[in-house]
Structures are given as C-alpha cells and as structure tokens.
Amino acid sequence: MAISFIINPEACGGKALHRWKRFSPFLHKEDLYYKEYYTSRPREAEEIARRVGPVSDIVFAVGGDGTLLEVANGLWQENIPLGLIPFGTGNDLGKCLGIPRTSEGILKMIKKPRTKRIDAGKLNGRIFCNVVGIGFDGEVAISADNFLKSVGGTPAYLWGVLRALFTYKAPNMEIEIDGETIKKKTLLVAVGNGRYYGGGLKILPHAEQDDGLLDICVIDPVWVGKLLVLLPRVYGGGHLKQREVKTYRGKKVKITSDIPVIVQADGEIMTKTPVELELIPRALNFIVGSRS
C-alpha cells in the first residue's frame, strides 16, 4: 500500500511540523511504504495532491481544516481515499468523522483504514469540506491571525470575536436557498456539511456528511451583550433556540449583500460576496475513525 502524507509545516502556527516529527517515528517501526511531501506556500497542497494522487493508494493531509481543504480540491474528482492527520488549529471536520487524536489511534487508522463516502460543498467552483462562514464570521477569521492560531483554534476564534464585535456592521443580505429567497439584515450565515467550526463551536448541530443536503444557519444582528451570551451556547448547539437564529436546508445557496462581506471556508479566507454554493453528493472517499 502506497501512502502519501502532504504536510503543512505552518499549520497551527508551526506546531503541526513538531507534532509530525514526534509522530513519524511510529511509522518507521511499521512495515509501511510511504512518502512525505511538504508545502511551502498557499495552494501547494492542492498541486501536490493532484500530482501524487494517481500513484497513491491513500493520501493524508497533515495539518488542519485548511490543509484538508487544499488536498480535497486536488483529489475530489478521484476515488482515492483521503484522510486527515489532525495536527492543525481547529480540526473541526475530524470531530464529526471520529478522527483519533492520539498517536496510537492515528497509527491504527493508517494501518487499517475505514472509508466512507461523504458529501462536499462547492463555493464559487472550489470544494470545501466543512463550513463556510459569511459576514461576521469572515471578520473573525481575519482577526484570528497566524500568531493567535498558534495558541489553538478556540482561543484564536474567541479573540477574533472580541476584535470584530465593535467594528463589524451587519449588511443587508439576500439569501436564496433552492429558489426561495430571504431578504434581511444579517449578522452571519453559516453553510456547511459539518457541525463544528471555530475550534469546536457547534454551529450546525444537525448537519450530516452524507445526507445530500447543506445545512444553513442565519443569525440576525444582535447587540454586543446578547452576542456574548449567545456565543457560549453555540458549543452545545443551544443557539438554535434563540429567536434571532433560523436554520434551513438545501442543495443550492446564493448570497448577495448590499456591501461586499468576507467569506471564509474551513477557516480560510476565500472571497467576498456575492457567492454561490452547492452540494456535491458523495464527492469524497474519506478515511473515518471507528466512531463515525
């Protein structure tokens, strides 16, 4: 079995490389044929995946959700099993798919891979695996810069929230879901295939990776005090009980706004509105943990 590991040494503020160096000796002790490929710039993981995929039995992204995003874009039109070694900042998709975090669990996953076909989303032509955030969430992602990411996903996200609280102005948005249109002033829209983002925030509690639908969460503007109360409830999915929060499901989503707002996908800044999103059913042959 030929295994390729695509490693982002800058993931988690450089901690991913140190974690990989501590883990790789476990691989040396096993009878495994594998190669390591290191990235040095944005989008290079996608290029490597496209090149090594056809000569690999399995490809693993070593890093976080952003690294996985790139590797998935290089492989999604192939049937090659794709896995995640969760050494990044957030690793939110890994929570949904039961990806182990210990060295022993990761090694077992590599030696005896279990695959599952999962859906993916497409944002303006590019694949995403987990959640797209539009509006306030994009401002948060910018604030959670690389230095802050080095302390971990949730602290970086919370710091980004605090920085964005006093500067972000909610725009008027037009949200079209499978032909039905919603027009209103909106704080943020989350569209995804996974339940978690921001290092553990359960923004889409009912999302499933193989149900053929995108889950959508729309949050109305709230005053600062209410937002600070609302945010902790997201960890358990309790925000859905608030009147400012509405949820929907669909296969195609179009979003425009009266002013351009930032759009992030799987923790990476991608573009600004307007955007078009759609579900790509069973797009990825993903290696999952025993709990998935």
C-alpha positions in Angstrom: 0.0 0.0 0.0 1.5 3.3 -1.1 0.7 6.1 1.3 1.4 9.8 0.7 1.4 12.4 3.5 1.0 16.0 2.5 2.4 18.0 5.4 1.7 21.7 6.0 4.6 22.7 8.3 3.0 26.1 9.1 -0.3 24.7 10.3 -1.2 25.6 13.9 1.4 28.3 13.9 4.2 25.8 13.1 3.2 23.2 15.8 2.0 20.8 13.1 5.6 20.1 12.0 6.7 19.4 15.6 3.7 17.0 16.0 4.6 15.3 12.8 8.2 14.9 13.8 7.1 13.3 17.1 4.6 11.0 15.3 6.6 9.9 12.3 8.9 7.5 14.3 5.9 5.4 14.9 5.6 5.0 11.1 9.2 3.9 10.8 8.6 0.9 13.1 5.8 -0.3 10.8 6.0 -2.2 7.5 4.5 0.7 5.5 5.5 2.2 2.2 5.0 6.0 2.4 6.3 9.3 1.1 6.3 12.7 2.7 5.6 15.9 0.8 6.0 19.3 2.5 4.2 22.5 1.4 5.9 25.9 1.3 3.1 28.2 0.0 -0.6 28.6 -0.3 -2.4 26.1 -2.7 0.7 24.0 -3.0 -1.0 21.1 -1.1 -3.6 21.1 -3.8 -1.0 20.9 -6.5 0.9 18.1 -4.7 -2.4 16.1 -4.2 -3.2 16.3 -7.9 0.3 15.1 -8.8 0.7 12.3 -6.3 -2.9 11.1 -6.1 -2.8 8.8 -9.1 0.3 7.0 -7.8 -1.0 6.6 -4.2 -3.4 4.2 -2.6 -4.1 6.7 0.2 -3.4 10.4 0.6 -3.4 12.0 4.1 -3.5 15.8 4.7 -1.3 16.5 7.7 -2.5 19.8 9.3 -5.9 21.3 10.0 -9.1 22.0 8.1 -7.3 24.5 5.8 -4.7 21.9 4.7 -7.5 19.4 4.2 -9.4 21.9 2.1 -6.5 22.2 -0.3 -5.8 18.4 -0.6 -9.5 17.7 -1.1 -9.5 20.2 -4.0 -6.7 18.2 -5.6 -8.4 14.8 -5.2 -12.2 15.2 -5.1 -12.7 14.0 -8.7 -10.7 10.9 -8.0 -11.7 7.8 -6.0 -8.5 7.9 -3.9 -9.1 7.5 -0.2 -8.4 10.8 1.6 -7.5 11.1 5.3 -6.7 13.7 7.9 -3.9 13.6 10.4 -5.3 16.3 12.8 -2.3 18.4 13.7 -3.9 21.7 12.8 -5.6 24.5 14.7 -9.3 23.6 14.6 -9.6 20.1 13.2 -13.4 20.6 13.2 -14.3 18.1 10.5 -12.3 15.5 12.3 -14.7 15.8 15.3 -17.6 14.8 13.1 -15.8 11.9 11.5 -14.3 10.4 14.6 -10.7 11.0 13.6 -8.5 9.9 16.5 -6.2 12.4 18.2 -3.7 10.1 19.9 -0.6 8.7 18.2 -1.8 5.1 18.8 -5.3 5.9 17.4 -3.9 7.6 14.3 -1.5 4.8 13.6 -4.3 2.3 13.8 -6.3 4.4 11.4 -3.4 4.4 8.9 -2.8 0.7 9.1 -6.4 -0.3 8.9 -8.2 2.5 7.1 -12.0 2.6 7.1 -13.6 4.7 4.4 -16.9 6.4 3.9 -18.3 8.4 1.0 -19.2 11.9 2.2 -20.7 14.9 0.6 -18.7 18.1 0.0 -19.7 21.6 -0.8 -18.6 23.8 -3.7 -18.0 27.6 -3.2 -17.7 29.6 -6.4 -16.3 26.5 -8.1 -13.9 25.3 -5.3 -14.6 22.4 -3.0 -15.0 22.8 0.8 -15.3 20.0 3.3 -16.8 21.6 6.4 -18.4 25.0 6.9 -18.5 28.3 5.0 -19.0 31.5 7.1 -20.3 34.7 5.5 -20.3 38.1 7.2 -19.3 38.5 10.8 -17.5 35.1 10.7 -15.2 36.3 8.0 -14.2 39.3 10.0 -13.5 36.9 12.9 -11.3 34.7 10.7 -9.2 37.7 9.7 -8.7 38.7 13.3 -7.6 35.2 14.3 -4.3 35.7 12.6 -1.4 33.2 12.4 0.1 34.3 15.7 -3.2 33.8 17.6 -3.7 30.5 15.8 -0.6 29.1 17.4 -2.4 29.0 20.8 -5.2 26.8 19.4 -8.5 27.0 17.5 -11.0 28.1 20.1 -8.8 30.8 21.8 -8.0 32.3 18.4 -11.6 32.3 17.4 -12.8 33.9 20.6 -10.1 36.6 20.3 -11.3 37.2 16.8 -14.9 37.6 18.0 -13.8 40.2 20.6 -11.9 42.2 18.0 -14.8 42.1 15.5 -17.6 42.9 18.0 -17.0 46.6 17.9 -16.2 47.1 14.3 -18.5 44.9 12.2 -21.7 46.4 10.7 -24.3 43.9 9.6 -25.2 44.3 5.9 -28.5 43.7 4.1 -28.3 40.2 2.6 -30.4 38.3 0.0 -30.1 34.6 0.7 -31.6 32.3 -1.9 -32.0 28.6 -0.9 -33.2 26.3 -3.7 -35.1 29.1 -5.3 -36.6 30.5 -2.1 -35.3 34.0 -1.2 -34.8 35.6 2.2 -34.1 39.3 2.4 -33.0 40.9 5.7 -30.2 42.5 7.6 -27.9 39.6 8.7 -25.1 39.2 11.2 -23.8 36.0 9.7 -24.7 33.0 7.6 -23.1 29.6 8.1 -23.5 27.0 5.3 -22.0 23.5 5.6 -21.7 19.8 5.7 -20.1 19.6 9.2 -21.4 20.5 12.6 -18.4 22.4 14.1 -16.2 25.3 13.3 -14.0 27.8 15.1 -12.3 25.0 17.1 -15.4 23.4 18.5 -18.4 25.7 18.0 -21.4 23.5 17.1 -22.8 26.0 14.6 -24.7 23.4 12.6 -25.8 20.7 15.1 -27.9 18.7 12.8 -25.5 18.5 9.8 -24.6 15.1 8.4 -21.8 14.4 6.0 -23.8 12.0 3.8 -27.4 13.2 3.8 -27.3 15.0 0.4 -28.1 18.4 1.9 -26.3 21.6 3.1 -27.3 22.9 6.5 -27.7 26.7 6.8 -27.7 28.8 9.9 -28.8 32.5 9.6 -28.2 34.8 12.6 -29.9 38.2 12.8 -28.0 41.3 14.2 -27.8 41.4 18.0 -26.4 43.9 20.4 -23.0 43.2 21.8 -24.3 41.9 25.2 -26.7 39.5 23.6 -23.9 38.2 21.3 -21.7 37.5 24.3 -24.5 35.5 25.9 -25.3 33.7 22.6 -21.7 32.6 21.8 -21.2 30.1 24.7 -24.5 28.4 23.7 -23.1 27.6 20.3 -20.7 25.0 21.9 -23.7 22.7 22.6 -25.9 23.8 19.8 -28.2 25.8 22.2 -28.1 28.9 20.0 -30.8 27.3 17.8 -33.4 28.0 20.5 -32.8 31.8 20.2 -35.3 33.8 18.2 -32.5 35.6 16.3 -31.4 32.2 14.9 -33.0 30.4 11.9 -32.0 27.2 10.2 -32.6 25.8 6.8 -31.5 23.0 4.5 -30.9 22.9 0.8 -28.7 21.9 -2.1 -28.0 25.3 -3.7 -27.4 28.6 -1.9 -26.8 32.1 -3.4 -25.9 35.0 -1.2 -25.6 38.7 -2.1 -25.2 41.7 0.1 -25.5 45.5 -0.3 -21.9 45.8 0.6 -19.2 43.1 -0.1 -18.6 41.0 3.0 -15.8 38.5 3.7 -16.4 34.8 3.1 -14.3 32.1 4.8 -14.3 28.3 4.1 -13.0 25.8 6.5 -11.2 28.6 8.4 -9.5 30.1 5.3 -10.4 33.5 3.8 -11.7 32.8 0.3 -13.5 35.7 -1.3 -16.3 38.3 -0.7 -19.9 38.3 -1.6 -21.7 37.6 -3.9 -21.2 33.8 -3.6 -22.8 30.6 -4.9 -22.7 27.4 -3.0 -23.9 23.9 -3.9 -23.8 20.4 -2.5 -21.7 17.8 -4.3 -23.1 14.4 -3.1 -20.7 11.6 -2.1 -17.8 13.7 -3.5 -15.0 12.4 -1.2 -13.9 8.9 -0.3 -12.9 9.8 3.3 -11.0 7.8 5.9 -13.0 7.9 9.1 -12.5 6.9 12.7 -14.1 3.9 14.4 -16.8 6.2 16.0 -18.1 7.6 12.7 
